[in-house]
Amino acid sequence: MGAGTDMAAERELVVSRLIDAPRRLAFKAWTQPEHIARWWGPQGFTTIHCDMDVRVGGAYRFGMRSPQGSEHWKRGVYREIVEPERIVFTFA
């Protein structure tokens, strides 16, 4: 790799999960703040902030608090949305 190469742009992680639920319900769980705030993050963590602009090019930002009180923030951009079957997003 040459100097100045963006290594993060060359890495990709694909996570896939089979969920025993109707597609539309699973899609809502991933795209509506009132749903995602209830399950996002490790067990015992609480969602303290959830901002989502669910559209291609839109962004999200989540804040979580651990049981010990430390805060953890996640953000990303939606790259592809095909309702109700596919959501592609970045995660940082």
N, CA, C and O atoms as a GROMACS GRO file, in nm:
protein
  368
    1MET      N    1   0.083  -0.118   0.000
    1MET     CA    2   0.000   0.000   0.000
    1MET      C    3   0.087   0.123   0.000
    1MET      O    4   0.186   0.131   0.072
    2GLY      N    5   0.049   0.218  -0.080
    2GLY     CA    6   0.125   0.340  -0.090
    2GLY      C    7   0.093   0.436   0.023
    2GLY      O    8  -0.007   0.421   0.093
    3ALA      N    9   0.179   0.534   0.040
    3ALA     CA   10   0.156   0.636   0.141
    3ALA      C   11   0.027   0.709   0.111
    3ALA      O   12  -0.001   0.741  -0.005
    4GLY      N   13  -0.052   0.736   0.215
    4GLY     CA   14  -0.176   0.811   0.197
    4GLY      C   15  -0.295   0.724   0.156
    4GLY      O   16  -0.404   0.776   0.136
    5THR      N   17  -0.275   0.594   0.143
    5THR     CA   18  -0.385   0.505   0.106
    5THR      C   19  -0.482   0.494   0.222
    5THR      O   20  -0.441   0.474   0.336
    6ASP      N   21  -0.610   0.506   0.192
    6ASP     CA   22  -0.714   0.494   0.295
    6ASP      C   23  -0.742   0.346   0.317
    6ASP      O   24  -0.820   0.286   0.243
    7MET      N   25  -0.679   0.287   0.420
    7MET     CA   26  -0.695   0.144   0.445
    7MET      C   27  -0.838   0.108   0.478
    7MET      O   28  -0.884  -0.001   0.442
    8ALA      N   29  -0.912   0.196   0.547
    8ALA     CA   30  -1.051   0.166   0.584
    8ALA      C   31  -1.137   0.147   0.461
    8ALA      O   32  -1.230   0.066   0.464
    9ALA      N   33  -1.110   0.217   0.354
    9ALA     CA   34  -1.189   0.204   0.232
    9ALA      C   35  -1.167   0.069   0.165
    9ALA      O   36  -1.248   0.027   0.083
   10GLU      N   37  -1.060   0.001   0.199
   10GLU     CA   38  -1.029  -0.128   0.138
   10GLU      C   39  -1.079  -0.246   0.220
   10GLU      O   40  -1.066  -0.360   0.177
   11ARG      N   41  -1.137  -0.220   0.337
   11ARG     CA   42  -1.186  -0.328   0.422
   11ARG      C   43  -1.338  -0.333   0.415
   11ARG      O   44  -1.405  -0.230   0.404
   12GLU      N   45  -1.391  -0.454   0.420
   12GLU     CA   46  -1.536  -0.472   0.417
   12GLU      C   47  -1.572  -0.586   0.510
   12GLU      O   48  -1.506  -0.689   0.512
   13LEU      N   49  -1.678  -0.566   0.587
   13LEU     CA   50  -1.730  -0.669   0.676
   13LEU      C   51  -1.875  -0.691   0.638
   13LEU      O   52  -1.954  -0.596   0.637
   14VAL      N   53  -1.910  -0.812   0.606
   14VAL     CA   54  -2.048  -0.844   0.571
   14VAL      C   55  -2.105  -0.929   0.682
   14VAL      O   56  -2.051  -1.036   0.714
   15VAL      N   57  -2.214  -0.882   0.742
   15VAL     CA   58  -2.281  -0.955   0.848
   15VAL      C   59  -2.419  -0.990   0.797
   15VAL      O   60  -2.492  -0.903   0.748
   16SER      N   61  -2.455  -1.116   0.808
   16SER     CA   62  -2.586  -1.156   0.764
   16SER      C   63  -2.649  -1.241   0.872
   16SER      O   64  -2.582  -1.320   0.938
   17ARG      N   65  -2.776  -1.225   0.890
   17ARG     CA   66  -2.847  -1.294   0.997
   17ARG      C   67  -2.984  -1.335   0.946
   17ARG      O   68  -3.050  -1.257   0.877
   18LEU      N   69  -3.026  -1.454   0.978
   18LEU     CA   70  -3.159  -1.502   0.943
   18LEU      C   71  -3.248  -1.478   1.065
   18LEU      O   72  -3.220  -1.529   1.174
   19ILE      N   73  -3.354  -1.401   1.046
   19ILE     CA   74  -3.443  -1.363   1.156
   19ILE      C   75  -3.579  -1.426   1.131
   19ILE      O   76  -3.636  -1.410   1.023
   20ASP      N   77  -3.631  -1.496   1.230
   20ASP     CA   78  -3.761  -1.560   1.219
   20ASP      C   79  -3.871  -1.457   1.248
   20ASP      O   80  -3.932  -1.458   1.355
   21ALA      N   81  -3.894  -1.369   1.150
   21ALA     CA   82  -3.996  -1.265   1.163
   21ALA      C   83  -4.036  -1.221   1.022
   21ALA      O   84  -3.958  -1.238   0.928
   22PRO      N   85  -4.154  -1.165   1.008
   22PRO     CA   86  -4.192  -1.113   0.877
   22PRO      C   87  -4.093  -1.006   0.831
   22PRO      O   88  -4.046  -0.926   0.912
   23ARG      N   89  -4.061  -1.004   0.702
   23ARG     CA   90  -3.963  -0.908   0.647
   23ARG      C   91  -3.994  -0.764   0.685
   23ARG      O   92  -3.905  -0.690   0.727
   24ARG      N   93  -4.118  -0.724   0.671
   24ARG     CA   94  -4.154  -0.584   0.699
   24ARG      C   95  -4.128  -0.548   0.845
   24ARG      O   96  -4.085  -0.437   0.875
   25LEU      N   97  -4.155  -0.641   0.936
   25LEU     CA   98  -4.130  -0.615   1.078
   25LEU      C   99  -3.981  -0.603   1.106
   25LEU      O  100  -3.938  -0.513   1.179
   26ALA      N  101  -3.901  -0.693   1.049
   26ALA     CA  102  -3.755  -0.687   1.067
   26ALA      C  103  -3.701  -0.556   1.009
   26ALA      O  104  -3.612  -0.494   1.068
   27PHE      N  105  -3.753  -0.513   0.894
   27PHE     CA  106  -3.708  -0.388   0.832
   27PHE      C  107  -3.740  -0.270   0.924
   27PHE      O  108  -3.656  -0.181   0.941
   28LYS      N  109  -3.860  -0.268   0.982
   28LYS     CA  110  -3.897  -0.160   1.074
   28LYS      C  111  -3.804  -0.160   1.196
   28LYS      O  112  -3.766  -0.053   1.245
   29ALA      N  113  -3.767  -0.277   1.245
   29ALA     CA  114  -3.679  -0.286   1.362
   29ALA      C  115  -3.543  -0.224   1.334
   29ALA      O  116  -3.476  -0.177   1.426
   30TRP      N  117  -3.501  -0.222   1.207
   30TRP     CA  118  -3.372  -0.164   1.168
   30TRP      C  119  -3.382  -0.020   1.123
   30TRP      O  120  -3.280   0.048   1.112
   31THR      N  121  -3.503   0.031   1.094
   31THR     CA  122  -3.514   0.163   1.032
   31THR      C  123  -3.597   0.264   1.109
   31THR      O  124  -3.606   0.379   1.068
   32GLN      N  125  -3.657   0.224   1.219
   32GLN     CA  126  -3.737   0.318   1.297
   32GLN      C  127  -3.675   0.336   1.435
   32GLN      O  128  -3.656   0.239   1.508
   33PRO      N  129  -3.643   0.463   1.470
   33PRO     CA  130  -3.572   0.489   1.596
   33PRO      C  131  -3.639   0.428   1.719
   33PRO      O  132  -3.571   0.378   1.808
   34GLU      N  133  -3.772   0.432   1.725
   34GLU     CA  134  -3.840   0.379   1.844
   34GLU      C  135  -3.820   0.228   1.858
   34GLU      O  136  -3.832   0.175   1.968
   35HIS      N  137  -3.792   0.160   1.748
   35HIS     CA  138  -3.766   0.016   1.755
   35HIS      C  139  -3.618  -0.013   1.780
   35HIS      O  140  -3.583  -0.090   1.869
   36ILE      N  141  -3.531   0.048   1.701
   36ILE     CA  142  -3.388   0.018   1.712
   36ILE      C  143  -3.331   0.056   1.849
   36ILE      O  144  -3.239  -0.009   1.899
   37ALA      N  145  -3.386   0.161   1.910
   37ALA     CA  146  -3.339   0.203   2.042
   37ALA      C  147  -3.366   0.098   2.149
   37ALA      O  148  -3.302   0.098   2.254
   38ARG      N  149  -3.459   0.007   2.123
   38ARG     CA  150  -3.494  -0.095   2.222
   38ARG      C  151  -3.402  -0.216   2.217
   38ARG      O  152  -3.395  -0.292   2.314
   39TRP      N  153  -3.330  -0.238   2.106
   39TRP     CA  154  -3.250  -0.360   2.097
   39TRP      C  155  -3.105  -0.337   2.058
   39TRP      O  156  -3.024  -0.428   2.072
   40TRP      N  157  -3.069  -0.219   2.008
   40TRP     CA  158  -2.933  -0.194   1.961
   40TRP      C  159  -2.834  -0.200   2.076
   40TRP      O  160  -2.861  -0.149   2.185
   41GLY      N  161  -2.721  -0.261   2.054
   41GLY     CA  162  -2.612  -0.261   2.151
   41GLY      C  163  -2.611  -0.384   2.238
   41GLY      O  164  -2.704  -0.465   2.235
   42PRO      N  165  -2.506  -0.398   2.316
   42PRO     CA  166  -2.491  -0.515   2.403
   42PRO      C  167  -2.598  -0.520   2.512
   42PRO      O  168  -2.657  -0.418   2.548
   43GLN      N  169  -2.622  -0.640   2.563
   43GLN     CA  170  -2.717  -0.657   2.672
   43GLN      C  171  -2.674  -0.574   2.792
   43GLN      O  172  -2.556  -0.573   2.829
   44GLY      N  173  -2.769  -0.504   2.853
   44GLY     CA  174  -2.740  -0.421   2.970
   44GLY      C  175  -2.713  -0.276   2.936
   44GLY      O  176  -2.717  -0.191   3.025
   45PHE      N  177  -2.686  -0.245   2.809
   45PHE     CA  178  -2.663  -0.107   2.768
   45PHE      C  179  -2.798  -0.038   2.743
   45PHE      O  180  -2.896  -0.104   2.708
   46THR      N  181  -2.802   0.093   2.762
   46THR     CA  182  -2.922   0.171   2.735
   46THR      C  183  -2.893   0.269   2.623
   46THR      O  184  -2.784   0.326   2.615
   47THR      N  185  -2.991   0.289   2.538
   47THR     CA  186  -2.977   0.387   2.430
   47THR      C  187  -3.008   0.525   2.488
   47THR      O  188  -3.116   0.546   2.544
   48ILE      N  189  -2.914   0.618   2.475
   48ILE     CA  190  -2.932   0.754   2.527
   48ILE      C  191  -2.953   0.855   2.415
   48ILE      O  192  -2.996   0.968   2.440
   49HIS      N  193  -2.923   0.815   2.292
   49HIS     CA  194  -2.943   0.903   2.176
   49HIS      C  195  -2.961   0.816   2.052
   49HIS      O  196  -2.887   0.719   2.032
   50CYS      N  197  -3.059   0.852   1.969
   50CYS     CA  198  -3.083   0.776   1.847
   50CYS      C  199  -3.136   0.872   1.741
   50CYS      O  200  -3.251   0.915   1.747
   51ASP      N  201  -3.052   0.905   1.646
   51ASP     CA  202  -3.089   0.995   1.537
   51ASP      C  203  -3.067   0.921   1.406
   51ASP      O  204  -2.956   0.874   1.379
   52MET      N  205  -3.173   0.909   1.325
   52MET     CA  206  -3.164   0.831   1.202
   52MET      C  207  -3.230   0.906   1.086
   52MET      O  208  -3.343   0.953   1.098
   53ASP      N  209  -3.158   0.918   0.975
   53ASP     CA  210  -3.211   0.972   0.850
   53ASP      C  211  -3.200   0.858   0.749
   53ASP      O  212  -3.104   0.851   0.672
   54VAL      N  213  -3.300   0.770   0.750
   54VAL     CA  214  -3.294   0.645   0.675
   54VAL      C  215  -3.328   0.670   0.528
   54VAL      O  216  -3.444   0.661   0.486
   55ARG      N  217  -3.225   0.702   0.452
   55ARG     CA  218  -3.233   0.719   0.307
   55ARG      C  219  -3.092   0.706   0.255
   55ARG      O  220  -2.996   0.726   0.330
   56VAL      N  221  -3.077   0.675   0.129
   56VAL     CA  222  -2.943   0.665   0.071
   56VAL      C  223  -2.874   0.800   0.088
   56VAL      O  224  -2.927   0.903   0.046
   57GLY      N  225  -2.757   0.799   0.148
   57GLY     CA  226  -2.683   0.922   0.177
   57GLY      C  227  -2.716   0.980   0.313
   57GLY      O  228  -2.644   1.068   0.360
   58GLY      N  229  -2.822   0.934   0.377
   58GLY     CA  230  -2.859   0.981   0.511
   58GLY      C  231  -2.767   0.919   0.614
   58GLY      O  232  -2.696   0.822   0.586
   59ALA      N  233  -2.768   0.976   0.733
   59ALA     CA  234  -2.676   0.930   0.838
   59ALA      C  235  -2.753   0.888   0.962
   59ALA      O  236  -2.870   0.921   0.980
   60TYR      N  237  -2.683   0.814   1.049
   60TYR     CA  238  -2.738   0.780   1.180
   60TYR      C  239  -2.632   0.807   1.285
   60TYR      O  240  -2.513   0.811   1.255
   61ARG      N  241  -2.677   0.826   1.408
   61ARG     CA  242  -2.587   0.843   1.523
   61ARG      C  243  -2.657   0.787   1.645
   61ARG      O  244  -2.768   0.827   1.678
   62PHE      N  245  -2.591   0.693   1.713
   62PHE     CA  246  -2.646   0.631   1.833
   62PHE      C  247  -2.552   0.654   1.949
   62PHE      O  248  -2.430   0.648   1.934
   63GLY      N  249  -2.609   0.682   2.064
   63GLY     CA  250  -2.532   0.688   2.188
   63GLY      C  251  -2.585   0.583   2.283
   63GLY      O  252  -2.706   0.568   2.299
   64MET      N  253  -2.494   0.510   2.346
   64MET     CA  254  -2.533   0.406   2.442
   64MET      C  255  -2.459   0.429   2.573
   64MET      O  256  -2.349   0.484   2.576
   65ARG      N  257  -2.521   0.386   2.681
   65ARG     CA  258  -2.456   0.394   2.813
   65ARG      C  259  -2.444   0.251   2.867
   65ARG      O  260  -2.540   0.175   2.869
   66SER      N  261  -2.324   0.219   2.911
   66SER     CA  262  -2.298   0.086   2.967
   66SER      C  263  -2.355   0.079   3.109
   66SER      O  264  -2.385   0.182   3.169
   67PRO      N  265  -2.368  -0.042   3.163
   67PRO     CA  266  -2.414  -0.055   3.302
   67PRO      C  267  -2.320   0.016   3.401
   67PRO      O  268  -2.362   0.054   3.510
   68GLN      N  269  -2.192   0.033   3.363
   68GLN     CA  270  -2.096   0.103   3.450
   68GLN      C  271  -2.102   0.255   3.432
   68GLN      O  272  -2.035   0.328   3.505
   69GLY      N  273  -2.181   0.303   3.334
   69GLY     CA  274  -2.199   0.447   3.315
   69GLY      C  275  -2.117   0.508   3.203
   69GLY      O  276  -2.132   0.628   3.177
   70SER      N  277  -2.031   0.433   3.135
   70SER     CA  278  -1.952   0.491   3.026
   70SER      C  279  -2.039   0.502   2.900
   70SER      O  280  -2.126   0.419   2.876
   71GLU      N  281  -2.014   0.606   2.822
   71GLU     CA  282  -2.090   0.630   2.700
   71GLU      C  283  -2.012   0.582   2.579
   71GLU      O  284  -1.890   0.593   2.573
   72HIS      N  285  -2.086   0.528   2.481
   72HIS     CA  286  -2.028   0.477   2.357
   72HIS      C  287  -2.112   0.530   2.242
   72HIS      O  288  -2.235   0.516   2.243
   73TRP      N  289  -2.047   0.590   2.142
   73TRP     CA  290  -2.117   0.652   2.030
   73TRP      C  291  -2.083   0.580   1.900
   73TRP      O  292  -1.968   0.543   1.876
   74LYS      N  293  -2.183   0.561   1.818
   74LYS     CA  294  -2.169   0.496   1.687
   74LYS      C  295  -2.233   0.587   1.583
   74LYS      O  296  -2.330   0.657   1.611
   75ARG      N  297  -2.176   0.585   1.462
   75ARG     CA  298  -2.232   0.665   1.354
   75ARG      C  299  -2.208   0.596   1.222
   75ARG      O  300  -2.123   0.508   1.211
   76GLY      N  301  -2.281   0.638   1.122
   76GLY     CA  302  -2.262   0.581   0.990
   76GLY      C  303  -2.352   0.648   0.887
   76GLY      O  304  -2.430   0.737   0.918
   77VAL      N  305  -2.337   0.602   0.764
   77VAL     CA  306  -2.413   0.657   0.651
   77VAL      C  307  -2.481   0.540   0.580
   77VAL      O  308  -2.422   0.434   0.561
   78TYR      N  309  -2.605   0.562   0.542
   78TYR     CA  310  -2.679   0.460   0.467
   78TYR      C  311  -2.635   0.465   0.321
   78TYR      O  312  -2.642   0.570   0.257
   79ARG      N  313  -2.590   0.351   0.268
   79ARG     CA  314  -2.540   0.342   0.131
   79ARG      C  315  -2.643   0.284   0.035
   79ARG      O  316  -2.648   0.323  -0.082
   80GLU      N  317  -2.726   0.192   0.083
   80GLU     CA  318  -2.826   0.128  -0.004
   80GLU      C  319  -2.946   0.087   0.082
   80GLU      O  320  -2.929   0.032   0.191
   81ILE      N  321  -3.065   0.114   0.032
   81ILE     CA  322  -3.186   0.074   0.102
   81ILE      C  323  -3.283   0.018  -0.002
   81ILE      O  324  -3.322   0.087  -0.096
   82VAL      N  325  -3.320  -0.107   0.017
   82VAL     CA  326  -3.420  -0.172  -0.068
   82VAL      C  327  -3.525  -0.227   0.027
   82VAL      O  328  -3.509  -0.337   0.081
   83GLU      N  329  -3.631  -0.153   0.047
   83GLU     CA  330  -3.736  -0.194   0.140
   83GLU      C  331  -3.815  -0.309   0.082
   83GLU      O  332  -3.851  -0.303  -0.036
   84PRO      N  333  -3.843  -0.412   0.157
   84PRO     CA  334  -3.806  -0.441   0.296
   84PRO      C  335  -3.694  -0.543   0.306
   84PRO      O  336  -3.691  -0.619   0.403
   85GLU      N  337  -3.602  -0.549   0.210
   85GLU     CA  338  -3.509  -0.661   0.210
   85GLU      C  339  -3.362  -0.632   0.230
   85GLU      O  340  -3.286  -0.725   0.257
   86ARG      N  341  -3.318  -0.508   0.219
   86ARG     CA  342  -3.173  -0.485   0.226
   86ARG      C  343  -3.143  -0.345   0.279
   86ARG      O  344  -3.205  -0.246   0.238
   87ILE      N  345  -3.046  -0.338   0.370
   87ILE     CA  346  -2.995  -0.211   0.422
   87ILE      C  347  -2.843  -0.224   0.422
   87ILE      O  348  -2.788  -0.317   0.482
   88VAL      N  349  -2.775  -0.131   0.357
   88VAL     CA  350  -2.629  -0.129   0.357
   88VAL      C  351  -2.587   0.004   0.420
   88VAL      O  352  -2.634   0.110   0.378
   89PHE      N  353  -2.498  -0.003   0.521
   89PHE     CA  354  -2.456   0.119   0.589
   89PHE      C  355  -2.313   0.106   0.637
   89PHE      O  356  -2.260  -0.004   0.652
   90THR      N  357  -2.251   0.220   0.659
   90THR     CA  358  -2.117   0.223   0.719
   90THR      C  359  -2.134   0.224   0.871
   90THR      O  360  -2.244   0.250   0.922
   91PHE      N  361  -2.027   0.197   0.942
   91PHE     CA  362  -2.033   0.188   1.089
   91PHE      C  363  -1.899   0.234   1.144
   91PHE      O  364  -1.794   0.179   1.112
   92ALA      N  365  -1.904   0.336   1.229
   92ALA     CA  366  -1.780   0.385   1.291
   92ALA      C  367  -1.808   0.419   1.436
   92ALA      O  368  -1.718   0.462   1.507
   0.00000   0.00000   0.00000
